[in-house]
Amino acid sequence: MSAQILRLPAVKQRTGLSRSTLYEMMKRGQFPKPIPLGARAVGFIESEVAAWIDQRIAAARAPSAGRRQISD
């Protein structure tokens, strides 16, 4: 199994987030940081981005604390 590298345009497309939002989230430790590919190029590990997306989906689907459950 080999790791796949995503460049920023692909990460933006997959997440729906802007460049500035992604970099702000990375700064706060809320999004995976890129790895250096060369002197002026970075890339994101696809599995880390996918895991972040999965976590966001799970958090959005989880019942909120304090939210009332409606019973039939």
Backbone as a printed PyTorch tensor [residue, N CA C, xyz], in Angstrom:
tensor([[[  0.8420,  -1.1750,   0.0000],
         [  0.0000,   0.0000,   0.0000],
         [  0.8870,   1.2380,   0.0000]],

        [[  0.6570,   2.1260,  -0.9460],
         [  1.4580,   3.3440,  -1.0080],
         [  0.5870,   4.5540,  -0.6850]],

        [[  1.2070,   5.5210,  -0.0620],
         [  0.4930,   6.7460,   0.2950],
         [  0.3380,   7.6180,  -0.9440]],

        [[ -0.7940,   8.2660,  -1.0500],
         [ -1.0410,   9.1950,  -2.1440],
         [ -0.8990,  10.6180,  -1.6140]],

        [[ -0.3700,  11.4800,  -2.4540],
         [ -0.1490,  12.8780,  -2.0900],
         [ -1.1450,  13.7470,  -2.8550]],

        [[ -1.7900,  14.6390,  -2.1430],
         [ -2.7170,  15.5900,  -2.7560],
         [ -2.1100,  16.9820,  -2.7150]],

        [[ -2.2500,  17.6920,  -3.8020],
         [ -1.8390,  19.0920,  -3.8140],
         [ -3.0060,  19.9430,  -3.3320]],

        [[ -2.7390,  21.1860,  -3.0200],
         [ -3.7240,  22.0670,  -2.4080],
         [ -5.0360,  22.1740,  -3.2030]],

        [[ -5.0150,  22.3240,  -4.5240],
         [ -6.3050,  22.4150,  -5.2330],
         [ -7.1980,  21.1790,  -5.0110]],

        [[ -6.6130,  20.0120,  -4.9330],
         [ -7.3960,  18.7960,  -4.6840],
         [ -7.9480,  18.7810,  -3.2630]],

        [[ -7.1660,  19.2580,  -2.2980],
         [ -7.6180,  19.3170,  -0.9090],
         [ -8.7590,  20.3250,  -0.7840]],

        [[ -8.6280,  21.4720,  -1.4280],
         [ -9.6890,  22.4670,  -1.4140],
         [-10.9670,  21.9000,  -2.0130]],

        [[-10.8520,  21.1750,  -3.0930],
         [-12.0210,  20.5950,  -3.7590],
         [-12.6800,  19.5400,  -2.8740]],

        [[-11.8870,  18.6900,  -2.2420],
         [-12.4350,  17.6160,  -1.4020],
         [-13.0730,  18.1370,  -0.1290]],

        [[-12.5270,  19.1830,   0.4530],
         [-13.0360,  19.6850,   1.7220],
         [-14.0670,  20.7970,   1.5530]],

        [[-14.0060,  21.5000,   0.4390],
         [-14.8830,  22.6530,   0.2350],
         [-14.4140,  23.8850,   0.9860]],

        [[-13.1920,  23.8410,   1.5100],
         [-12.6510,  24.9590,   2.2870],
         [-11.6840,  25.7860,   1.4350]],

        [[-11.5500,  27.0480,   1.7820],
         [-10.6130,  27.9200,   1.0760],
         [ -9.1920,  27.6930,   1.5820]],

        [[ -8.2420,  28.2020,   0.8240],
         [ -6.8320,  28.0940,   1.2080],
         [ -6.5960,  28.7290,   2.5690]],

        [[ -7.1360,  29.9400,   2.7600],
         [ -6.8940,  30.6390,   4.0220],
         [ -7.5150,  29.8990,   5.2060]],

        [[ -8.6830,  29.3120,   5.0180],
         [ -9.3160,  28.5440,   6.0910],
         [ -8.4950,  27.3060,   6.4210]],

        [[ -8.0260,  26.6070,   5.3980],
         [ -7.2020,  25.4160,   5.6270],
         [ -5.9450,  25.7670,   6.4160]],

        [[ -5.2570,  26.8240,   6.0140],
         [ -4.0220,  27.1850,   6.7040],
         [ -4.2770,  27.6880,   8.1210]],

        [[ -5.4000,  28.3630,   8.3410],
         [ -5.7500,  28.7850,   9.6980],
         [ -6.0400,  27.5610,  10.5670]],

        [[ -6.7420,  26.5750,  10.0160],
         [ -7.0390,  25.3510,  10.7590],
         [ -5.7600,  24.5690,  11.0580]],

        [[ -4.8280,  24.5350,  10.1130],
         [ -3.5430,  23.8640,  10.3490],
         [ -2.7900,  24.5500,  11.4910]],

        [[ -2.8270,  25.8780,  11.4900],
         [ -2.1450,  26.6530,  12.5220],
         [ -2.6960,  26.3190,  13.9120]],

        [[ -4.0180,  26.0670,  13.9900],
         [ -4.6620,  25.7340,  15.2630],
         [ -4.6200,  24.2320,  15.5680]],

        [[ -4.0240,  23.4380,  14.6860],
         [ -3.9530,  21.9960,  14.9020],
         [ -5.2490,  21.2720,  14.5970]],

        [[ -6.1030,  21.8750,  13.7730],
         [ -7.4070,  21.3010,  13.4630],
         [ -7.4730,  20.6580,  12.0820]],

        [[ -6.3720,  20.6500,  11.3650],
         [ -6.3140,  20.0340,  10.0350],
         [ -4.9040,  19.5030,   9.8350]],

        [[ -4.7690,  18.3560,   9.1530],
         [ -3.4230,  17.7820,   8.9480],
         [ -2.4920,  18.7340,   8.1940]],

        [[ -1.2720,  18.8050,   8.6570],
         [ -0.2780,  19.6670,   8.0100],
         [  0.3050,  18.9650,   6.7800]],

        [[  0.7060,  19.7530,   5.7910],
         [  1.3080,  19.1760,   4.5800],
         [  2.7460,  18.7220,   4.8320]],

        [[  3.2410,  17.9460,   3.8850],
         [  4.6340,  17.5230,   3.9250],
         [  5.3780,  18.2080,   2.7790]],

        [[  6.6580,  18.4960,   2.9640],
         [  7.4170,  19.1280,   1.8760],
         [  7.6670,  18.1450,   0.7390]],

        [[  7.4830,  18.6310,  -0.4940],
         [  7.7500,  17.8220,  -1.6800],
         [  8.9840,  18.3140,  -2.4240]],

        [[  9.3330,  19.5290,  -2.2000],
         [ 10.4820,  20.1310,  -2.8600],
         [ 10.7500,  21.4810,  -2.2270]],

        [[ 11.5740,  22.2630,  -2.8740],
         [ 11.9620,  23.5620,  -2.3190],
         [ 10.7630,  24.4890,  -2.1340]],

        [[  9.8040,  24.4230,  -3.0590],
         [  8.6580,  25.3370,  -2.9830],
         [  7.3300,  24.6220,  -3.1660]],

        [[  7.2830,  23.3500,  -2.8330],
         [  6.0530,  22.5860,  -3.0240],
         [  5.7550,  21.7280,  -1.8040]],

        [[  4.4740,  21.6670,  -1.4530],
         [  4.0260,  20.8020,  -0.3660],
         [  2.8460,  19.9770,  -0.8650]],

        [[  2.5750,  18.9090,  -0.1510],
         [  1.4360,  18.0690,  -0.4760],
         [  0.8450,  17.5130,   0.8020]],

        [[ -0.3900,  17.0890,   0.7010],
         [ -1.1090,  16.5340,   1.8330],
         [ -1.2640,  15.0360,   1.6450]],

        [[ -1.1270,  14.2850,   2.7230],
         [ -1.2860,  12.8390,   2.6600],
         [ -2.7790,  12.5470,   2.5620]],

        [[ -3.1630,  11.8650,   1.4910],
         [ -4.5730,  11.6220,   1.1930],
         [ -5.3030,  10.9280,   2.3460]],

        [[ -4.6750,   9.9520,   2.9670],
         [ -5.3380,   9.2190,   4.0500],
         [ -5.6080,  10.1180,   5.2530]],

        [[ -4.7330,  11.0890,   5.5160],
         [ -4.9550,  12.0220,   6.6240],
         [ -6.1170,  12.9630,   6.3220]],

        [[ -6.2010,  13.4200,   5.0790],
         [ -7.3070,  14.2850,   4.6730],
         [ -8.6210,  13.5040,   4.7410]],

        [[ -8.6070,  12.2690,   4.2480],
         [ -9.8090,  11.4290,   4.2840],
         [-10.2510,  11.1600,   5.7160]],

        [[ -9.3050,  10.9120,   6.6150],
         [ -9.6370,  10.6790,   8.0200],
         [-10.2470,  11.9360,   8.6350]],

        [[ -9.7220,  13.1110,   8.2950],
         [-10.2790,  14.3620,   8.7920],
         [-11.7210,  14.5220,   8.3220]],

        [[-11.9730,  14.2390,   7.0440],
         [-13.3290,  14.3300,   6.5000],
         [-14.2510,  13.3560,   7.2280]],

        [[-13.8000,  12.1230,   7.4310],
         [-14.6040,  11.1240,   8.1490],
         [-14.9360,  11.5810,   9.5660]],

        [[-13.9640,  12.2080,  10.2380],
         [-14.1980,  12.7150,  11.5930],
         [-15.2430,  13.8260,  11.5950]],

        [[-15.1800,  14.6940,  10.6050],
         [-16.1630,  15.7790,  10.5060],
         [-17.5710,  15.2290,  10.2810]],

        [[-17.6780,  14.2210,   9.4320],
         [-18.9750,  13.6010,   9.1750],
         [-19.5030,  12.9480,  10.4460]],

        [[-18.6530,  12.1970,  11.1380],
         [-19.0690,  11.5230,  12.3690],
         [-19.5200,  12.5310,  13.4170]],

        [[-18.8020,  13.6350,  13.5520],
         [-19.1650,  14.6510,  14.5330],
         [-20.5000,  15.3020,  14.1780]],

        [[-20.7420,  15.4960,  12.8930],
         [-21.9900,  16.1160,  12.4600],
         [-23.1830,  15.1850,  12.6450]],

        [[-22.9500,  13.8780,  12.5730],
         [-24.0230,  12.8980,  12.6870],
         [-24.2750,  12.4370,  14.1180]],

        [[-23.3520,  12.7240,  15.0220],
         [-23.4900,  12.2910,  16.4130],
         [-24.5690,  13.1170,  17.1040]],

        [[-25.3620,  12.4700,  17.9560],
         [-26.3620,  13.2440,  18.7100],
         [-25.6600,  14.2500,  19.6170]],

        [[-26.1700,  15.4590,  19.6560],
         [-25.5730,  16.5000,  20.4920],
         [-25.9230,  16.2830,  21.9520]],

        [[-24.9860,  16.6170,  22.7990],
         [-25.2570,  16.5790,  24.2360],
         [-26.2590,  17.6720,  24.5550]],

        [[-27.2530,  17.3420,  25.3290],
         [-28.2510,  18.3110,  25.7020],
         [-29.3870,  18.4390,  24.7130]],

        [[-29.3020,  17.7810,  23.6050],
         [-30.3610,  17.8120,  22.6000],
         [-31.4360,  16.8110,  22.9890]],

        [[-32.6750,  17.2350,  22.9800],
         [-33.7640,  16.3410,  23.3630],
         [-34.0590,  15.3410,  22.2760]],

        [[-34.2420,  14.1070,  22.6590],
         [-34.6440,  13.0570,  21.7420],
         [-36.1670,  13.0510,  21.6690]],

        [[-36.7060,  13.0070,  20.4830],
         [-38.1530,  12.9610,  20.3130],
         [-38.5630,  11.4990,  20.1740]],

        [[-39.4830,  11.0870,  21.0100],
         [-39.9460,   9.6970,  20.9520],
         [-41.3380,   9.6480,  20.3330]],

        [[-41.6500,   8.5230,  19.7230],
         [-42.9740,   8.3470,  19.0880],
         [-44.0400,   8.0340,  20.0890]]])
